[in-house]
Amino acid sequence: MITHVAPENIESTVERFRQGVAGEKFQLGSEAVALSASFGIAGHNGKEEVEFGGLVRQADKALYAAKRGGRNCVRMDG
């Protein structure tokens, strides 16, 4: 969960995180490996009540759109 980021900046914030993961090598035993990550974003403005499970479903839907879109990317629901 990311808080205190303006809605118009959330996608670029998560993209910087994705790039950070992709730009690192991780030690796995004696081998250095590269990872990639896909992220699905769902948002809530805090003004109305929302069911947490609904947000998870929205984020999951966006995550699968990212995976279908070629992986190693960020997608936002909506």
Secondary structure in CASP SS format (residue, H / E / C, confidence):
PFRMAT SS
TARGET T0000
AUTHOR 0000-0000-0000
METHOD secondary structure of the structure
MODEL  1
M C 1.00
I C 1.00
T C 1.00
H C 1.00
V C 1.00
A C 1.00
P H 1.00
E H 1.00
N H 1.00
I H 1.00
E H 1.00
S H 1.00
T H 1.00
V H 1.00
E H 1.00
R H 1.00
F H 1.00
R H 1.00
Q H 1.00
G H 1.00
V H 1.00
A H 1.00
G C 1.00
E C 1.00
K E 1.00
F E 1.00
Q E 1.00
L E 1.00
G C 1.00
S C 1.00
E E 1.00
A E 1.00
V E 1.00
A E 1.00
L C 1.00
S C 1.00
A C 1.00
S C 1.00
F E 1.00
G E 1.00
I E 1.00
A C 1.00
G C 1.00
H C 1.00
N C 1.00
G C 1.00
K C 1.00
E C 1.00
E C 1.00
V C 1.00
E C 1.00
F H 1.00
G H 1.00
G H 1.00
L H 1.00
V H 1.00
R H 1.00
Q H 1.00
A H 1.00
D H 1.00
K H 1.00
A H 1.00
L H 1.00
Y H 1.00
A H 1.00
A H 1.00
K H 1.00
R H 1.00
G C 1.00
G C 1.00
R C 1.00
N C 1.00
C C 1.00
V E 1.00
R E 1.00
M E 1.00
D C 1.00
G C 1.00
END
